[in-house]
């Protein structure tokens, strides 16, 4: 335990928590904000340069045998496909493992012009979120879901 380091980071204030405010979690880069009709969304707590690793989080694996029970539930809208050589579109096949990111990456909203990309580190059981371009403090962090959408994105 001697090498355990606890640190506090002072981040610029975006808004006070509460209605329209930002909820902060254990991440220096991102927090959650209510975005009106979109619901919750992930936002930058400070300027994020392009190419920055924003979050790297462990995943919870949903085994293929459990997918028939899980896929018809709301959980399906939060999972990533978790097999080598697959894409997110393959989730609709109902085969292979899926995963839930145990970080804010499960709460990212979709955009066809996303500010970030996700990298499935399948063997490490981690999901990496990396900025695709510079993201300004307060701006929403989005990804392309890379699949046929079950909602109208407009």
Buried (B, 14 or more C-beta within 10 A) or exposed (E): EEEEEEEEEEEEEBEEEEEEBBEBEEBBBBBBBBBEEEEEBBBBBBBBEEEBEBBBBBBEBBEBEEBEEBBEEEBBEBBBBBBEEBEBEBBEEBEBBBBBBBBBBBBBBBBEEBBBEBEBEBEEBBBBBBBBEBBEBBEBBBBBBBBEEEEEEE
